[in-house]
Amino acid sequence: MTETSPLLKEIQYLKGVGPARAAALKKLGVENVYGLLYYPPRAWVDRSIIKPISKLIPGERETVRGIVVMSSTQKVRFKLSITKVVVQDKTGHITAAWYNQPYIEKQFKKGDEVIMHGKIDMYRGMLQINTPEYEISSPDETMQAGVNVNRIVPVYPLTESFTQKQFRAIVKTALDNYLQYVTEYLPEEFRKKFGLIQLQQSLAGIHFPDTFESLEKAKYRLIFDEFFMVQFALNLKKQKAEAQKGHVFNIAGEYKEIFRKHLPFKLTGAQRRVVEEIKKDVSSGRPMNRLVQGDVGSGKTVVALIAAVIAKDSGFQSAILAPTEILASQHMKTAAKLLEETGIKADLILGGAATKDKKAALERLKTGETDIVIGTHAIIQETVEFKNLGLAVIDEQHRFGVMQRAALLGKSEIKPHVLIMTATPIPRTLAMTVYGDTDVSVIDELPPGRKPVKTVLFSGANRDKLYNFMEERLKEGGQIYMVYPLVDVSEKVDLKSAIESEKETAIRFPGYKTAIVHGQMKKEERAAIMADFKEKKIDILAATTVIEVGIDIPNASVMVIEHAERFGLSQLHQLRGRVGRGDRQSYCILAGEPGTEDGFKRLSVMASTSDGFKIAEEDLALRGPGEFLGTRQHGLPEFRLANLITDRKILESAREAAEWLLSSNCDMDHRKINETIDNIKHKSGRNYDLINIG
């Protein structure tokens, strides 16, 4: 589509629009004719079934056809007028009524044929249809299927600036005058192979389908296109990345053997499998781009450290980027413990002022004295220099923007190997869309000796029963988390707060030490309390979701989540992962009174499974992909028709099509392949280099 294409005509110049309506359309994201053609309905209503007037059912929405026999407007009282049009067919007559719309009367003439659609009512024993949508033809015209009745009718997501009837008229004008300028970008043999109708046909069919069968074909083609554009871009990007030169790591070096020898536990089978996948990547000569998924406590950090040790064996530095200081500090503690006897040096760099210690750490990194640096966004600042960065580990990548990730990778002249870690299980459809250019590994096995956490729903009616249970666990030597949605009491919502409840808990359990931790505290104070909790100086810790990630307390065996219905599924799953990290049986108590169906469903899912991927699928269905990943995930494309949950099969077909087109197995003529690829790039207009992790 060239810059002079009629499809790029500003929307205000389309017949029936004008400046005021153009402003309203721009709020809907429609700025030109092309955008209008691609603005899909949210639903379709069958108004093609026309009933005789005598068969109309009061209370139902029906479509009726008849001849106008009279029309009138009557002023009933001050500021209220009623326009009535009486229509009859061979079986009877019905009155159509409009309120305070006297201009309507002039649109109807006696003898006009009219088709109307609306809700049927009874008024003083007579059939009436209130404020119907309608199409009119004069006696010498043949009634055709219009845009509002006598057909399958589109229903659009609109603001109050438009009625459905007005919007349909504008869309119809655009289709009649501009559809001819839409060019097909996929060759016929490609469309046949993947069951796609022609593009012009699909755009006409999505707005004004002749049948529901043709509507499904139109929807399939346009949903396919949305997925295909992304999958093509991701596959193209992956091809380019694989063609790049990458660092070749030594996967059999002495430091790796020293690390393995001093590791105080055996790796699980899943960890060993993922390590082998990483070793294959980093020794291939191409940059690694791998996502490692695994539940809280599955051992992702150890796998990342093994990759960093391999980098050290190869003469390279590694960076581990974490989204929070708590998580970065937790990684540092793990690294310090596991690297203690190896001679490998790690440093922690956090935000804040450039203290003497921080300046020294930055200097060690620059000179190469530091092998592994762990930190927050502080390690991607311009002032941070590496001597030889070869591996970038990004933890919970969706919490960082594209440019932040690119800043870390830009610290090396040759693109470093990239290892992404997440404790948020990502459903397959979402992974295919956001991480489609990334190889995926799953650590689906917990360390030996771990017992599944028992999860139960608890109504707040019998608090003594809950407190007795907690006391039994405390007597056994366990520790308890109590998590609250609020830090302090709120006048706006009637919820328990961490501060208020910690005081109540201290009174209820006088023989045990209680404390509180939340995000409004200074990080030093928070760290001191967590250290005391880990050393068993604190028995019960009241907290907000500040404990969601990065804190490992093996002795904590009970988590009580108050007002659990206020938390998202993934958040509940992350919180539950804070217990069950030792060898004692652990429990997660979901205390609350879900007042909605969604709230009850979330808690029921949590109680029924500990499978992170099942929970993630449910969470994705409940919240949608944008909220699931978080608002900072810049790599998530926006779809107008496509749905990652319900359109999974189309997504898989689109991915197959993209892989086929870019592979050596594509049996189309070579010249046609290149022409098609150029057409796709031209149509999309996307910057492929910024899709996904950039």
VOGU-3710 file (C-alpha; in Angstrom, 3 decimals, decimal comma):
1> mtetspllke> 0,000/0,000/0,000  1,666/3,195/-1,196  1,494/6,568/0,550  -0,877/7,782/-2,195  -3,277/4,839/-1,848  -6,959/5,907/-1,646  -7,178/3,625/1,403  -5,085/6,158/3,338  -7,613/8,906/2,694  -8,335/10,763/5,935
11> iqylkgvgpa> -11,549/9,459/7,420  -13,189/12,882/7,699  -13,356/13,103/3,889  -15,363/9,886/3,548  -18,965/10,620/2,598  -21,131/10,819/5,716  -18,270/11,482/8,169  -17,006/15,070/8,442  -14,776/16,635/11,160  -16,979/15,883/14,218
21> raaalkklgv> -17,494/12,214/13,420  -13,845/11,910/12,355  -12,796/12,994/15,856  -15,054/10,297/17,351  -13,656/7,694/14,943  -10,086/8,579/15,902  -10,958/7,754/19,509  -11,837/4,284/18,210  -8,427/4,101/16,497  -9,836/4,734/13,006
31> envygllyyp> -7,936/7,488/11,177  -8,376/6,527/7,531  -10,481/4,354/5,227  -8,086/1,425/5,644  -8,592/1,528/9,424  -12,369/1,586/8,967  -12,340/-1,471/6,709  -10,301/-3,289/9,349  -12,521/-2,198/12,254  -14,368/-5,449/12,993
41> prawvdrsii> -17,834/-5,903/14,499  -18,023/-7,355/17,998  -21,095/-9,467/17,149  -23,487/-10,377/14,343  -27,285/-10,600/14,616  -29,481/-12,625/12,279  -32,253/-10,344/11,041  -32,890/-12,328/7,884  -35,806/-14,350/9,294  -38,948/-12,338/8,528
51> kpisklipge> -42,104/-13,313/10,397  -45,728/-12,621/9,475  -47,171/-9,988/11,808  -49,643/-12,483/13,256  -46,749/-14,747/14,371  -44,768/-12,067/16,244  -44,036/-12,857/19,905  -44,160/-10,030/22,483  -40,899/-9,723/24,406  -38,793/-11,068/21,527
61> retvrgivvm> -36,661/-9,114/19,053  -38,144/-9,828/15,628  -37,892/-8,772/11,990  -41,078/-7,909/10,121  -41,928/-6,719/6,582  -45,008/-4,769/5,536  -46,568/-1,798/3,760  -46,913/1,635/5,393  -50,626/2,499/5,746  -50,353/5,671/7,837
71> sstqkvrfkl> -47,941/7,826/9,855  -48,462/10,594/12,407  -46,773/12,553/15,184  -48,653/13,439/18,339  -47,531/15,721/21,157  -48,528/13,819/24,283  -47,329/16,313/26,908  -44,679/18,972/27,420  -41,363/17,828/25,901  -42,792/14,476/24,764
81> sitkvvvqdk> -43,979/13,603/21,281  -44,644/10,180/19,781  -44,279/9,388/16,089  -46,264/6,330/14,988  -46,086/4,430/11,707  -48,639/1,691/11,085  -47,436/-1,199/8,910  -49,520/-4,125/7,675  -49,039/-7,389/5,824  -51,552/-10,067/4,784
91> tghitaawyn> -51,840/-11,353/8,365  -52,303/-8,170/10,387  -50,810/-4,834/11,342  -48,290/-3,424/13,855  -47,435/0,085/15,058  -43,837/1,326/15,112  -43,204/4,079/17,684  -40,428/6,649/18,131  -40,198/9,132/20,993  -39,188/12,794/20,484
101> qpyiekqfkk> -38,067/12,113/16,902  -40,718/13,944/14,833  -38,454/14,048/11,756  -38,966/10,279/11,419  -42,516/10,808/10,098  -41,247/12,531/6,913  -39,167/9,457/5,993  -42,262/7,272/5,513  -44,848/7,570/2,722  -48,065/5,622/2,420
111> gdevimhgki> -47,446/2,573/0,240  -43,698/2,305/1,065  -42,467/-1,193/1,720  -40,514/-1,358/4,988  -38,527/-3,947/6,896  -38,206/-3,298/10,628  -36,355/-4,975/13,470  -36,811/-4,413/17,200  -38,419/-5,625/20,408  -42,105/-6,534/20,116
121> dmyrgmlqin> -44,428/-5,194/22,821  -48,163/-5,084/23,480  -49,740/-1,638/23,958  -53,438/-1,429/24,758  -53,971/-4,862/23,243  -52,146/-3,987/20,001  -48,727/-5,090/18,726  -46,091/-2,369/18,875  -42,387/-2,226/17,989  -40,465/0,526/19,758
131> tpeyeisspd> -37,673/2,522/18,065  -36,984/-0,164/15,445  -34,166/-0,142/12,914  -35,595/-0,123/9,412  -35,070/-0,072/5,634  -37,562/1,568/3,242  -38,283/1,236/-0,487  -40,896/3,055/-2,551  -43,619/1,011/-4,388  -41,714/1,087/-7,700
141> etmqagvnvn> -38,465/-0,304/-6,173  -37,574/-3,893/-5,330  -36,623/-4,334/-1,681  -33,001/-5,539/-1,446  -31,057/-6,625/1,602  -29,998/-3,362/3,265  -27,477/-2,932/6,034  -29,765/-2,843/9,075  -32,435/-5,492/8,458  -33,292/-8,432/6,196
151> rivpvyplte> -29,783/-9,858/6,600  -27,062/-10,831/9,096  -26,326/-7,458/10,683  -22,995/-6,366/12,240  -22,876/-4,868/15,728  -19,809/-2,665/16,361  -18,016/-1,620/19,558  -18,891/2,097/19,566  -18,935/5,231/21,673  -22,056/7,312/22,220
161> sftqkqfrai> -21,035/9,463/19,218  -22,549/6,939/16,789  -25,622/4,790/16,503  -25,152/1,343/14,989  -27,224/2,458/12,001  -25,006/5,468/11,347  -21,829/3,444/11,643  -23,076/0,700/9,320  -23,879/3,324/6,690  -20,339/4,698/6,855
171> vktaldnylq> -18,801/1,210/6,610  -21,050/0,381/3,654  -19,896/3,564/1,863  -16,254/2,610/2,469  -16,783/-0,923/1,151  -18,676/0,243/-1,943  -16,075/2,826/-2,901  -12,726/1,612/-1,585  -12,708/-2,194/-1,236  -11,438/-2,377/-4,827
181> yvteylpeef> -8,137/-0,814/-3,704  -7,371/-3,588/-1,197  -4,710/-5,804/-2,769  -4,155/-9,463/-1,991  -0,673/-10,120/-0,596  -0,800/-13,930/-0,421  -0,566/-15,985/-3,653  -3,368/-18,357/-4,578  -1,360/-21,536/-3,947  -0,513/-20,306/-0,426
191> rkkfgliqlq> -4,189/-19,556/0,271  -5,263/-22,968/-1,009  -2,674/-24,747/1,134  -3,891/-23,044/4,320  -7,614/-22,788/3,503  -7,902/-19,017/3,141  -10,402/-17,014/1,131  -9,393/-13,896/-0,820  -8,726/-10,732/1,207  -11,364/-8,476/-0,392
201> qslagihfpd> -13,939/-11,215/0,086  -13,022/-11,550/3,766  -13,326/-7,796/4,444  -16,737/-7,643/2,778  -17,805/-10,794/4,622  -16,705/-9,657/8,066  -18,957/-6,595/7,867  -21,944/-7,775/5,818  -21,890/-11,574/5,464  -24,465/-13,324/3,273
211> tfeslekaky> -24,504/-16,408/5,522  -22,992/-17,442/8,811  -20,826/-19,900/6,884  -19,333/-17,063/4,830  -18,874/-15,071/8,052  -16,795/-17,872/9,579  -14,581/-18,014/6,468  -14,086/-14,232/6,597  -13,261/-14,323/10,323  -10,827/-17,198/9,805
221> rlifdeffmv> -8,916/-15,317/7,100  -8,626/-12,076/9,079  -7,707/-13,832/12,353  -5,150/-15,868/10,426  -3,696/-12,639/8,997  -3,307/-11,077/12,454  -1,494/-14,138/13,805  0,457/-14,706/10,602  1,961/-11,204/10,581  3,382/-11,740/14,061
231> qfalnlkkqk> 4,522/-15,311/13,440  6,171/-14,325/10,169  8,004/-11,460/11,888  9,157/-13,682/14,759  10,346/-16,439/12,414  12,125/-13,922/10,208  13,781/-12,438/13,281  14,792/-15,896/14,487  16,326/-16,694/11,101  18,333/-13,468/11,206
241> aeaqkghvfn> 19,487/-14,192/14,765  20,563/-17,706/13,837  22,598/-16,278/10,977  24,483/-14,001/13,388  27,857/-14,868/14,807  27,781/-15,776/18,488  30,329/-16,452/21,203  31,441/-20,103/21,272  31,607/-21,198/24,899  33,805/-23,941/26,303
251> iageykeifr> 31,296/-26,385/27,801  33,904/-28,661/29,414  36,012/-26,157/31,357  37,616/-26,499/34,792  35,344/-24,022/36,601  32,266/-25,987/35,579  33,801/-29,113/37,094  34,755/-27,252/40,290  31,225/-25,854/40,580  29,673/-29,285/40,033
261> khlpfkltga> 31,961/-30,837/42,636  31,014/-28,267/45,294  27,287/-28,227/44,539  25,644/-29,345/47,840  22,803/-31,198/46,088  22,084/-33,194/42,948  20,384/-31,515/40,013  16,929/-32,803/39,150  16,411/-34,566/35,838  14,615/-31,486/34,497
271> qrrvveeikk> 17,516/-29,212/35,497  20,033/-31,532/33,811  17,924/-31,565/30,636  17,757/-27,771/30,501  21,501/-27,446/31,184  22,185/-29,739/28,217  19,943/-27,571/26,017  21,853/-24,470/27,127  25,228/-26,135/26,508  24,148/-27,023/22,987
281> dvssgrpmnr> 23,092/-23,409/22,378  26,224/-21,695/23,702  28,592/-23,990/21,816  26,763/-23,678/18,473  28,410/-20,460/17,261  25,028/-18,681/17,192  23,632/-16,399/19,914  21,460/-18,308/22,379  17,945/-16,977/22,907  16,269/-19,346/25,372
291> lvqgdvgsgk> 13,359/-19,013/27,796  13,439/-21,193/30,923  10,079/-21,625/32,636  9,725/-23,202/36,035  7,620/-22,828/39,147  8,932/-21,079/42,243  11,502/-23,351/43,867  12,183/-25,471/40,772  15,838/-24,373/40,595  16,064/-21,867/37,751
301> tvvaliaavi> 18,734/-19,774/39,511  21,095/-22,752/39,763  20,669/-23,413/36,033  21,458/-19,764/35,297  24,566/-19,939/37,489  25,775/-23,027/35,632  25,436/-21,064/32,370  27,408/-18,212/33,977  30,129/-20,627/35,115  30,397/-21,929/31,544
311> akdsgfqsai> 30,784/-18,290/30,430  33,597/-17,854/32,992  35,309/-20,978/31,599  35,156/-19,309/28,194  36,624/-15,975/29,346  33,340/-14,047/29,457  31,342/-12,162/32,087  27,663/-12,702/32,863  24,898/-10,344/33,967  21,770/-11,434/35,842
321> lapteilasq> 19,049/-8,758/35,604  16,213/-8,969/38,174  13,088/-6,774/38,381  13,299/-5,994/42,115  16,030/-5,446/44,683  14,567/-8,237/46,833  14,855/-10,744/44,002  18,325/-9,521/42,998  19,496/-9,846/46,606  18,037/-13,358/46,817
331> hmktaaklle> 19,922/-14,364/43,654  23,104/-12,897/45,138  22,697/-14,917/48,344  22,228/-18,087/46,308  25,237/-17,267/44,108  27,478/-16,406/47,079  26,639/-19,713/48,750  27,129/-21,886/45,653  30,231/-20,087/44,336  31,991/-19,870/47,704
341> etgikadlil> 34,556/-22,620/46,990  34,961/-22,054/43,249  37,050/-18,893/42,926  34,350/-17,312/40,746  33,573/-13,735/41,802  30,078/-12,252/41,848  28,962/-8,706/42,680  25,588/-7,156/43,488  24,726/-3,754/41,992  21,497/-2,064/42,996
351> ggaatkdkka> 20,037/1,401/42,419  20,517/4,457/44,566  23,479/6,731/45,104  26,950/5,770/43,866  28,439/4,785/47,235  32,067/3,845/47,735  31,153/0,127/47,595  29,100/0,584/44,437  31,903/2,495/42,694  34,331/-0,266/43,610
361> alerlktget> 31,929/-2,912/42,229  31,583/-0,971/38,945  35,369/-0,758/38,649  35,760/-4,514/39,240  33,187/-5,143/36,520  35,004/-2,851/34,083  38,406/-4,454/34,675  37,056/-7,998/34,473  37,725/-8,875/38,101  33,996/-9,588/38,503
371> divigthaii> 32,773/-12,680/36,649  29,054/-12,401/37,420  27,131/-9,214/38,173  23,652/-9,458/39,656  21,368/-6,447/39,909  18,294/-4,482/38,968  17,945/-1,926/36,163  21,004/-0,294/37,778  23,252/-2,582/35,710  21,902/-1,249/32,396
381> qetvefknlg> 22,822/2,393/33,095  25,240/4,078/30,676  27,906/4,326/33,376  28,059/0,539/33,764  30,810/-1,033/31,645  31,714/-4,675/31,168  35,103/-5,923/30,092  33,659/-8,817/28,124  29,925/-9,529/28,519  29,040/-12,908/27,024
391> lavideqhrf> 25,823/-13,978/28,808  22,745/-11,954/29,761  20,232/-13,590/32,109  16,910/-11,718/32,365  14,631/-12,787/35,200  10,878/-12,174/34,760  11,477/-10,444/31,419  7,899/-9,164/31,103  8,649/-6,677/33,896  11,136/-4,884/31,656
401> gvmqraallg> 10,509/-2,784/28,554  12,002/-3,562/25,134  14,476/-0,680/25,365  15,660/-1,733/28,840  16,399/-5,234/27,572  18,114/-3,850/24,492  20,293/-1,620/26,725  21,679/-4,677/28,522  22,374/-6,553/25,292  24,077/-3,436/23,929
411> kseikphvli> 26,801/-3,745/26,580  28,632/-6,184/24,277  29,989/-5,628/20,755  28,873/-9,117/19,731  25,347/-10,003/20,869  25,649/-11,998/24,100  23,862/-15,256/24,719  20,440/-14,546/26,265  18,776/-16,685/28,913  15,306/-15,598/30,070
421> mtatpiprtl> 13,855/-16,989/33,292  10,286/-16,838/34,541  8,387/-18,336/37,459  5,146/-17,333/35,739  4,132/-20,324/33,624  3,227/-18,940/30,222  0,444/-20,683/28,267  1,512/-22,078/24,906  -0,518/-19,594/22,850  0,993/-16,635/24,664
431> amtvygdtdv> 4,500/-18,074/24,467  4,082/-18,584/20,707  3,100/-14,926/20,323  5,424/-13,128/22,718  8,348/-15,560/22,693  7,900/-16,954/19,196  11,521/-16,271/18,237  12,773/-17,934/21,407  13,619/-21,552/22,231  11,685/-22,702/25,290
441> svidelppgr> 12,772/-24,983/28,135  10,626/-26,087/31,060  11,830/-27,153/34,506  8,838/-29,275/35,416  10,271/-31,121/38,401  10,707/-29,945/41,988  13,770/-30,920/44,054  13,460/-34,295/45,836  11,798/-34,294/49,244  9,438/-31,439/48,457
451> kpvktvlfsg> 5,825/-32,229/49,355  2,965/-30,639/47,394  1,399/-27,726/49,264  -2,133/-28,500/50,472  -4,481/-25,672/49,505  -7,853/-25,150/51,170  -10,616/-22,556/50,928  -11,659/-21,054/54,248  -14,704/-18,954/55,042  -14,111/-16,284/57,660
461> anrdklynfm> -17,024/-17,517/59,791  -14,999/-19,706/62,184  -11,723/-17,903/62,929  -11,031/-20,014/66,033  -10,727/-23,120/63,876  -8,107/-21,370/61,728  -6,205/-20,049/64,754  -6,162/-23,504/66,363  -4,730/-24,966/63,178  -2,052/-22,244/63,077
471> eerlkeggqi> -1,152/-22,882/66,721  -0,675/-26,611/66,032  1,754/-25,813/63,210  3,646/-23,340/65,423  3,987/-25,975/68,157  5,525/-28,303/65,558  8,183/-25,652/64,943  6,783/-24,223/61,708  6,523/-20,563/60,755  3,582/-18,729/59,218
481> ymvyplvdvs> 3,002/-16,031/56,615  -0,202/-13,993/56,800  -0,734/-11,998/53,607  -3,091/-9,026/53,223  -4,171/-6,920/50,241  -3,711/-3,627/52,132  -0,923/-2,143/54,241  -3,210/-0,065/56,462  -6,908/0,418/57,146  -8,842/2,042/54,288
491> ekvdlksaie> -12,038/4,060/54,551  -12,966/3,103/50,980  -12,943/-0,686/51,308  -13,803/-2,984/54,187  -10,725/-5,185/54,140  -8,309/-6,459/56,751  -4,959/-4,663/56,662  -1,486/-5,968/57,472  -0,829/-3,401/60,234  -4,208/-3,886/61,940
501> seketairfp> -4,075/-7,685/61,724  -0,489/-7,990/62,956  -1,575/-6,320/66,178  -4,547/-8,714/66,527  -2,301/-11,716/65,793  0,203/-10,667/68,462  -2,640/-10,608/71,030  -4,053/-13,967/69,862  -0,626/-15,710/69,952  1,067/-14,198/73,027
511> gyktaivhgq> 3,740/-16,854/73,244  5,036/-16,264/69,732  6,938/-13,454/68,066  5,089/-11,547/65,304  6,295/-8,885/62,878  5,195/-7,047/59,771  6,785/-6,310/56,396  5,411/-4,196/53,525  6,467/-2,093/50,565  6,213/1,260/52,356
521> mkkeeraaim> 9,018/0,342/54,756  12,642/1,243/54,114  14,410/-1,584/52,327  16,999/-1,917/55,128  14,248/-2,365/57,715  12,442/-4,840/55,471  15,647/-6,829/54,885  16,368/-6,979/58,633  12,898/-8,348/59,393  13,177/-10,957/56,632
531> adfkekkidi> 16,595/-11,985/57,980  15,071/-12,434/61,446  12,217/-14,479/59,967  14,677/-16,722/58,142  16,640/-17,243/61,383  13,404/-18,202/63,208  13,502/-15,131/65,442  10,002/-14,376/64,116  7,208/-16,973/64,124  4,381/-15,164/62,318
541> laattvievg> 5,024/-12,615/59,579  2,190/-10,327/58,465  2,902/-9,010/54,973  1,598/-7,589/51,749  2,567/-8,988/48,340  6,096/-7,665/48,837  6,908/-11,307/49,660  5,569/-12,495/46,293  9,020/-13,067/44,785  12,519/-13,726/45,897
551> idipnasvmv> 12,316/-14,796/49,555  13,278/-18,346/50,473  12,268/-19,482/53,984  12,353/-23,312/53,999  10,862/-23,526/57,506  7,702/-21,543/56,629  4,958/-24,160/56,412  1,695/-22,156/56,435  0,512/-19,244/54,344  -2,801/-17,606/55,154
561> iehaerfgls> -3,972/-15,266/52,387  -6,702/-12,960/53,661  -9,299/-11,686/51,167  -7,803/-14,150/48,685  -10,492/-13,270/46,140  -8,787/-9,864/45,739  -5,678/-11,434/44,198  -5,105/-12,669/40,654  -4,491/-16,351/39,972  -0,839/-15,942/39,007
571> qlhqlrgrvg> -0,263/-13,799/42,096  -1,869/-16,425/44,325  0,286/-19,092/42,687  3,432/-17,017/43,278  2,486/-16,424/46,905  1,775/-20,104/47,485  5,258/-20,843/46,161  6,734/-19,143/49,245  5,811/-22,197/51,359  6,564/-25,851/50,726
581> rgdrqsycil> 10,260/-25,094/50,234  11,404/-27,382/53,051  10,730/-31,018/53,932  7,692/-30,487/56,183  4,077/-30,619/54,939  2,954/-27,114/54,032  -0,448/-25,466/53,703  -1,948/-22,508/51,852  -5,182/-21,196/53,396  -7,259/-19,061/51,028
591> agepgtedgf> -9,429/-17,057/53,408  -12,187/-14,971/51,884  -15,741/-14,536/50,743  -15,747/-14,357/46,945  -18,734/-12,256/45,944  -18,417/-12,853/42,214  -18,370/-15,893/39,962  -14,849/-15,009/38,763  -13,621/-14,695/42,338  -15,025/-18,087/43,295
601> krlsvmasts> -13,595/-19,651/40,135  -10,095/-18,319/40,866  -10,068/-19,758/44,355  -11,520/-23,076/43,184  -8,791/-23,405/40,553  -6,127/-22,747/43,197  -7,583/-25,381/45,500  -7,865/-27,987/42,737  -4,382/-27,914/41,186  -0,767/-26,960/41,805
611> dgfkiaeedl> 0,071/-27,219/38,089  1,354/-23,770/37,175  0,491/-24,169/33,508  -3,141/-25,078/34,207  -3,389/-22,089/36,532  -1,800/-19,845/33,897  -4,272/-20,992/31,233  -7,186/-20,154/33,554  -5,613/-16,829/34,484  -5,099/-15,930/30,835
621> alrgpgeflg> -8,750/-16,739/30,107  -9,964/-14,630/33,045  -7,707/-11,599/32,617  -6,621/-11,520/28,974  -3,014/-11,426/27,720  -2,274/-7,744/28,387  -3,096/-7,852/32,080  -1,638/-11,351/32,428  1,802/-10,193/31,278  1,639/-6,724/32,796
631> trqhglpefr> 1,367/-3,317/31,188  5,107/-3,005/30,647  5,302/-5,888/28,183  5,953/-3,825/25,056  6,377/-6,901/22,883  2,735/-8,003/23,073  0,947/-7,280/19,784  -2,609/-5,994/19,819  -5,226/-8,046/18,013  -8,591/-6,734/16,823
641> lanlitdrki> -10,268/-10,035/15,979  -7,852/-12,731/17,077  -8,192/-14,228/20,554  -5,247/-16,128/22,042  -7,569/-18,343/24,067  -10,305/-19,329/21,608  -8,309/-19,134/18,356  -5,433/-21,403/19,330  -5,808/-23,685/16,281  -5,680/-20,720/13,897
651> lesareaaew> -2,555/-19,460/15,669  -0,884/-22,834/15,216  -1,848/-22,863/11,533  -0,463/-19,331/11,089  2,786/-20,357/12,736  3,039/-23,405/10,485  2,411/-21,173/7,456  5,119/-18,685/8,484  7,640/-21,465/9,091  6,776/-23,091/5,752
661> llssncdmdh> 7,131/-19,873/3,763  10,552/-19,131/5,261  11,832/-22,715/5,092  13,605/-24,701/2,426  10,511/-26,966/2,297  8,414/-24,244/0,668  7,600/-25,586/-2,805  6,491/-22,276/-4,332  8,544/-20,727/-7,094  11,602/-18,977/-5,604
671> rkinetidni> 10,764/-15,665/-7,225  7,188/-15,875/-5,903  8,485/-16,609/-2,389  10,594/-13,450/-2,402  7,717/-11,439/-3,867  5,363/-12,751/-1,156  7,849/-11,932/1,611  8,217/-8,401/0,244  4,420/-8,049/0,079  4,061/-9,171/3,698
681> khksgrnydl> 6,662/-6,667/4,901  5,060/-3,928/2,828  1,548/-4,687/4,087  2,574/-4,929/7,708  4,719/-1,840/7,915  6,017/-3,200/11,245  9,542/-2,740/12,513  10,305/-6,433/12,856  13,411/-5,772/14,918  11,297/-4,478/17,808
691> inig> 8,904/-7,409/17,985  9,370/-9,456/21,165  12,667/-9,084/23,022  14,380/-6,651/20,647
//
